[in-house]
């Protein structure tokens, strides 16, 4: 069994994607095949015992398209293919234009100026007296234009006759009908005007119905290739996020080997290498700081604009920017294992996936071309039966075939998914697939884990209370110095806070840990006791003066620790896992978006409710065992309610999987990140609201695109069929139909690019 992602060349519309999918799935041994028209990629899974790439590629080649194997530098290869395609389209347009402009003038000018400037062209080419020579010149000029567009005709007719008609099929049929009709009229004109066998009356009848459409064929083909060029150029703007991400990593790294600093290509860096980075340089790969201090700009990966301080032991993310200090760090992840590479992979996978809403466009485009052909033929026959000549009916047929292109329909969804996921990546929101992006806009309830999600995930000193002869600073200095040798997390929180305040602490003369109660130490000949109420009671120390403060702090979800000096209770130090600075704002934003916020935690109810109250969360599910978190999410999903679960720990993984959308905080565990559909690189909850907002905007954009694409065809086909003409209005010219078809695709792409300009609030 083998899975591959292959680039595709030659697609022009969503029907092409459908054609390739159908072709691939017909091959023996192919288990699945999914084409994304927006990214021009094929995701395929096949049995290597029954088929291989060459067989699959040959089948796709017969259908008119080309598959490309992944290359070492896929980004450069893709960019090269895009550049070649753009160059080919431009050259085709340029030479088509050079031939078409004179042809158009040669055809149209005599018709416009004939009455007052009969000699505007040579007498022997006068369309009124010598239509056979005039038609011959137009024929000779049109053939090179058709030759320049031979790939369009080859793909179009190949797709049509294999039961998968596409945009090229419509254009090929329409222009070929116009060309063959004009060729027939040219041959007939030679019989009528090239010999003396026919009387003048027959020639007059011919002139009344004579219409050459060679210039129409050339103009349509020229406009089509111009539209494809503009579309390719505009579509290139939808995938800038991937280009930006891939361009972040430096090309070389300075490493220390054998005591000497050398510069090597980034591909040659291996795990364990010591890397030297100076101010202003990018970090080549992921690693851990082993020497020096600095501030690092990680905004390109997390969306956080404030530089992050780094010291010995801190993690380094590859492609981040070293701002102001030289450091050395040891490489821990290189190549495809780096955070940047994983981000690029996630974004690429998301852009190559399909949102469920895309199936609507895929289904319609698969049958659209044949329906249009039937409509065109029926309309042509109807006009002939109404008394109009074959030339008039032919204009109707060509206009319908040209204007009714499903291209805009095919672009509507995949390009929006590309831009939406790219915009998310630029802001530290990694969305793993189109289905996740679509589902997020339906979320009605967000369930939050507490520790590490709403809160910082580590204890911090929050309050110091003293009512005696000692100041807050005195109580903190004694407590922090006494706890220096403690291994308890609460003690470590006090030590860290003391170090921040004083820089240096006093070394205790004696230290003793009292299991389950606290510690005792001697600091500057003072006997220090720090611990819970039971420790104070066991040492016969009166706590009445601090009972009210202790209860208040406990009700706020904090852990109060009593500090006694020389047998007298002198103060309290409260420690708590404080909420993140952005949690309250994030909860408020979610609630303002009409989303209910619930906290699910294993902590005791009093602590959980205190944290929830501070964050603005109204619903709390406390004392929930890890194995029961998924069950609680399931209850929230009752009655079809769509639920997002946000967490960062291993114990959150089952709940993340159970939820309609699992959202992992980027600072969380690999298990949580693997279980989630959306990963937030920034370690705060604002990203949750931003992800849902992004989904809403993207889905609104897709619906707008689909509406206008459907509306365009609903309105365009009747007009091309002559609806306005019936009520005295104009008849649509096939050339105008080509312009309208191109405009519809460009308008969809321009609407999609509006997503790039969105700014997240809050």
C-alpha positions, 0 to 999 in steps of 0.5 A, a space after each residue: 500500500 502506498 500513499 502519494 501527493 502528486 502535482 498536476 499540470 493541465 487542469 483548467 476547471 473543476 470538471 478537469 479535477 473530476 475527470 482526473 479523479 474518475 480516470 484514476 479511480 478506474 485503474 486497478 489497484 487504486 484505493 482512493 484518489 482525490 484532486 484539489 483544483 485549487 492546489 492542483 494536487 492529487 492525493 492517491 492511495 494504491 496497491 503497489 502489487 497491482 499498479 504503480 506511478 507509471 501506469 497511473 501517470 499514463 492513464 492521466 496523460 491519455 486524459 490530457 493531463 500530466 502528473 509530477 512525482 514529488 521532488 526533494 525541493 517540492 516548493 522550488 519544483 512547484 514554483 518552476 512549473 508555475 513559472 513555466 506555465 505562466 510563461 507558456 500562457 503569456 507566449 500563447 496570448 502574445 502571439 494570438 493577440 499579434 495575429 488576432 488584432 489584424 484579423 479582427 480589424 480586417 473582418 470588422 472595419 469594412 463592415 463598419 466603414 463600408 458605406 463612406 469608405 469603400 476602399 478601406 481594404 484592397 478591392 480584391 478582398 472586399 467582402 461585398 464583392 469578393 467574399 471568397 477571397 476575404 474568407 480565405 484570408 481570414 481562414 489562413 489567419 485563424 489556423 495559426 491561432 487554433 494551432 497555438 491553442 491545440 492543447 485546449 482542443 486536445 484536452 477538450 475533445 479527449 475529455 468530452 469523448 471519455 465522458 468527462 466534459 470540462 471547460 475546454 470541451 465547451 470552448 473547443 466545441 463552441 469555437 470548432 462549430 464556429 470555425 467549421 461553419 465559417 469554413 463551409 461558408 468560405 468553400 461555398 463562396 468559392 463556388 458562387 463567386 469563384 466561377 461564372 456558373 451561378 447567377 447574380 440572384 444566388 450570390 445575393 441570397 448568399 450575401 444576405 446570410 453570409 457571416 464568417 466567424 473566423 475572427 470570433 474564433 480567434 478573439 474567443 481563444 485569445 480572450 480565453 488564454 488571457 483569462 487563464 493567464 490572469 486566473 493563474 496569476 491571481 490564484 498564485 496570490 492565494 498560496 502565499 502563506 506556504 511560500 512565506 513559510 517555506 522562505 523563512 528557514 535560512 539556507 546555511 547554519 554556523 556550527 561548531 565542529 572540532 572546536 572550529 566554527 564552520 558554515 554548512 548548508 542547512 540540509 547538512 545539520 544533524 541532531 546534536 550539532 552546536 549552532 552559533 546564532 548572532 543578533 539578526 540571524 534566523 535560527 536554522 533548526 529546532 534546539 535547546 539553548 546551551 550558552 547565552 541569553 537573547 530575545 527571539 522573535 517568533 511572530 512568523 510562527 506564533 503570530 505573537 509580536 513580542 519577542 520571547 526571552 531565551 536562556 540556557 535550557 529554553 527551546 528554540 524554534 527554527 526560522 525564528 529571529 535572534 534579536 539582540 544576543 549571541 547564543 549557542 544551542 544544540 540541534 534537537 530536530 532537523 529537516 522534516 521534523 522541525 516545527 516549521 516543517 510540521 507547520 508547512 506539512 499541516 497547511 499543505 495537507 489542509 489546502 489539499 483536502 476538500 471541505 464537504 461543501 466542495 462536493 456540491 460544486 464537484 457534483 454539478 461540474 461533473 455533469 454541467 458540460 453535457 447539460 450545457 451541450 443539450 441546452 445549446 443544441 435545443 436552443 439552436 434548433 428552437 431558433 431555426 424552427 422559429 424561422 431564423 437561419 442556421 447562421 443565427 442559430 450558430 451564434 446562439 450555440 457558440 455563445 451558450 457553449 462559451 459563457 457556460 463555463 463551470 470554472 468559477 464554480 470550481 474555484 469557489 471553494 478550494 481557493 477560499 480554503 487555501 487562503 483561509 488556512 494560509 491566513 490562519 497559519 500566518 496568525 499561529 492557527 494551524 487548521 488540519 483540513 478543509 472539513 475542520 475549517 468548515 465545521 468550526 463555523 458551526 460550533 455552539 459550545 466551547 469546552 475548556 480544560 482548566 490547567 494549562 489552558 485557562 490557567 498558566 499551568 504552573 503555580 505562582 505567588 498571588 498574595 502575601 498577608 501580614 499583620 504583625 511587625 514584619 513587612 510583606 518583603 520580610 515574609 517573602 524573603 524568609 519564606 523563599 529562603 526557607 523553601 530553597 531546598 524544597 522540591 514541592 511545586 508550591 515551594 518552588 513557586 515561592 522561591 522563583 517569586 523571591 528570586 525575581 524580587 530580590 535576585 539573591 536569597 539567604 541560605 538556611 542553616 537547617 532545613 527539614 521537610 515535614 511530609 504532608 504538612 510543610 517545612 521548617 528551617 532556620 534563617 538568620 537564627 530565626 525558626 521558620 515554619 511554612 505549611 498548612 493549618 495542620 502544621 500550625 495546630 501540631 506546633 500549638 501556633 494560634 491561627 485565629 487572627 488569619 482564619 478569615 484571610 485564609 478562608 477568603 484566599 481558599 474561596 478564590 481558588 488559591 492555596 494559603 500557606 501559613 508562615 510562622 517565625 519563632 513560634 508566632 504566626 506572622 503571615 500568609 503566602 498564597 499560591 495559585 495557578 493563575 489564569 492567563 492574561 488573555 483568558 478573560 478577553 478570549 472568553 468574553 469574545 467567544 460569548 459575544 460571538 454567541 458561543 457558550 463557554 464551559 470549563 471541564 476540569 479534574 480540580 476540586 469544585 471550589 478552585 474550579 469555580 473560583 478560576 471560572 468566575 475570574 475568567 467569566 465562565 458561567 458553566 463549570 464541570 469540576 472533579 471530572 476524572 480524565 477518563 470521563 472528560 470525553 463522556 462530558 463532551 458527549 453530553 454537551 453534544 446532545 441534540 446536535 450541538 456542535 462542540 469544540 474541546 480545547 486542551 493541552 494535556 495527554 488526559 485531554 486527548 480522548 475529549 479532543 477526539 470526541 469533540 466535533 472540533 478538537 483544539 490543542 494549545 501549541 504549548 501542549 503535549 504531542 498527543 494532544 496536538 496529534 488528536 486535535 483538528 486545530 492547533 494554536 501555536 500561541 499559548 492563549 485562548 484568543 486563538 480559539 475565538 480567532 479560529 472560529 471567526 476565521 472559519 465563519 469568514 471563510 465559509 461566508 466567502 465560499 457561500 458568496 462565491 457559490 452564489 455568484 457562480 450559480 447566479 452567473 450561469 443561471 443568468 448567463 445561459 438564458 441571455 446567451 440563448 437569446 432571451 433579451 433578443 426575444 424582448 427586443 434587446 441585443 443578441 449576445 456576441 460569442 466574444 462578449 460571452 468569452 469576456 463574461 466567462 473570464 470575468 466570472 472566474 477573476 471576480 471569484 478569485 478577487 473575492 477570495 483574496 479579501 480573506 487575506 485582509 481580515 484582521 482578528 479583533 481582540 
